[in-house]
Amino acid sequence: MEATPTLDPDLLDKVTNLAKRRGFIFQSAEIYGGFRSTYDYGPLGVNLLRNVKQAWWRAMVQTRVDIVGLDAAILGPPAIWAASGHLETFTDPLVDCLKCKERWREDKIDGVCPNCGSTQFTAPRAFNLMFKTQAGPVEGEGSTAYLRPETAQGIFTNFANVLSTVRKKPPFGIAQIGKSFRNEITPQNFVFRTREFEQMEMEYFVPPADAEEWYRYWIATRLAWYIDLGIPEAMLRLHEHAKEDLSHYSKGTTDVEFFFPWGFDELEGIANRGDYDLSQHAKHSGVALDYFDQSTGERYTPYVIEPAAGATRAMMAFLLSAYHEDLVEGETRTVLRLDWRLAPYQVAVLPLSKKPELESVSGEVLGILQPHYMCDYDVTQSIGRRYRRQDEVGTPFCVTVDFDTLSDRAVTVRDRDTTSQVRVPLEGLLTHLRKVTGEI
Ligand code: ATP
């Protein structure tokens, strides 16, 4: 394994500033003073986040025949959370510092108040992390609803629906991407831990005897996904939880950890959850959630292997690992070396000047590229400044339309990472880009 890289001590500040300055991530409700721990994804951030989710969906659903998708409701009745155990046990130990009165999660502070250094706290109290609300106009137990704290339960409650509507049998999976909500005691570190976030979860149902093998398979597969999308291997590691730290039903949990500016921390958890979830929902709902294997005549409750990732957290890891400052022609340039599949814009179309004839050919170029790639279009400032602006947000290719284009029907394609430029005829532009990205 490679040595862990040394990080710029200001990396988190630099990325946070860039994210705000260039429209990736804004503080939510900023004009009202902000709302703690909620963020809005701006014009560039929404593209990056969508691309992260799209890359996950492609790897987990589109390119496989054993996994199908689902989009379940965010609001759910208490019955779901009673069965899953969340009502009783989805709690964090909450303590108050006796000196400065700050509130902390006891398991995250090592016995010392991170605010004032005091070691005196109130006794820990269990604090349920679910957001409780009310559905409909009548108050009372019957109308209590919860915002889901994870997407997984919607998959378990639809297990029988999916099994009876698609021709799948174990081993098979159900994947889902969507918002989850947790009333975190100490949301922190930008979008690493927020109260509203997006998850990408897949529940893989397997015959119990094969569970260990599939657990190992998913650990390796998920680690490889981050590497394939450009995170250096040295910034990732696997952390297998000790048996005594596992929840009572878990037969094994391994986290994929990323080297965040404060150290290695969880990106994704892969767990062998046994038959806990399906058995609990079967018991509480009275509906059989098992599988009858016609080839062996055996009926069993499948075991579940769950890779559970955070989309917003992954986006932050991609941003942090892509951020670079390097020297070009004696000047420092900031460049996001994002994989082209993740970059907010794949191509920027830049007419050399605002002359109508150049803008008109640029329209033609956009017509060629926009059906295939997300494109930016920028006509202001010097071309050098415009290249820097695109480097800073990770645009892999700049296509410059100049006065020669009017006669030779060719454009200059500049590569973000090497800054090298090639002249490409308009009619071969799409094929050229597809070749350099490795699409064809
Ligand atoms: P922690 O112990 O850090 O609170 P967890 O182990 O409970 O997290 P899981 O329930 O395994 O987290 O959630 C799966 C994934 O969802 C996490 O690996 C993370 O990427 C993401 N996630 C969980 N909570 C949050 C949050 N509050 N903000 C952003 N992402 C989150």
Residues whose N, C-alpha, C, O or C-beta is under 5 A from the ligand:
A	BS01	ATP	R182 E184 V191 F192 R193 T194 F197 Q199 E266 L267 E268 G269 A308 A309 G310 R313
